[in-house]
Amino acid sequence: MRIEQLIYIIEISQTGSISLAAEKLHVSQPNISQAIVSLEEELGVKLFNRSRIGAVPTEDGKLIISKAIEIMNKVEELRETAGHQFNQLSGSLSIASVPSLCLSVLPPTLAIFKNKHKDVELVMMELNYPQIIQEVLNGQVDLGLIAVSRNYHNPHAQLISEHLMDCRIMAYVGKKSPLSHRMSISIDELIQEPLLISSDYLINIFKQHGEPNLLFKLGNSEAAKRIIAEGIAIGFYTETGMRYDPYLETGSIVALEVTGVDLEVSFRSIRLKSRHLSLPYKEFTKELKTIIAAM
């Protein structure tokens, strides 16, 4: 039994295809196929049911693959421990996050982490929820940071989700708006106003109270905030996402609490269950939780 054979069966189980696993691992398909046949003969079990549409683990295969994942995680831990004894923390860490966290807790976390661990290569992407899920499932991203409802149920058995914090969604109006002197606005009042909403989650909540007047559907961009500041429409952001926003700090836009409905969301981290928790991952998530706790 060889380490590369374990890597092969793990990759095939994740991609569902010998050819895709070969492509991702940069080895030839015949080499992977032969390695799997040899491993099956050595273990005396069939690991995959193969067909024209892919390769699916057998029941025996599932047990062997789960053990292979444990072994490879221990191998990675051994390598990291040996390297960390003599060198600074190194390696790479890829992160995909929703915009709200990119504008609030991530900048100070990234700054502190990079100052402590200069040899770690960081890759940061700002994506929406479906894109983040897909990137994590595909193994392209180590850590995903998402915003979901508080009763969120993780629909993917391959993913591990961890709660980070809860945060209110606020309505934001321009300073010249007749609503800007108020502290709050009801969901029924908002239905009557021109709205700028980027989230399908929010749109569905509004539709439970009537038909919202959706003027635009824009992302978390400067154009969207300029529209709000000009009084053209009311926008919606989390309190966390707007914590250091210059439009809010200068008074160009004003935050209002939304009453009559629960507009709180949860920020959660997600990762692939089979992916090894690297030292950069552990150190970064520790710094992230420290920053969140201090807010």
Secondary structure, 3 states (H helix, E strand, C coil): CCHHHHHHHHHHHHHCCHHHHHHHHCCCHHHHHHHHHHHHHHHCCCCEEEECCEEEECHHHHHHHHHHHHHHHHHHHHHHHHHHCCCCCCEEEEEEECHHHHCCCHHHHHHHHHHHCCCEEEEEEECCHHHHHHHHHCCCCCEEEEEEECCCCCCCCCEEEEEEEEEEEEEEEECCCCCCCCCEEEHHHHHCCEEECCCHHHHHHHHCCCCCEEEECCCCCHHHHHHHHCCCCEEEEECCCCCCCHHHHCCCEEEEEEECCCCEEEEEEEEECCCCCCHHHHHHHHHHHHHHHCC
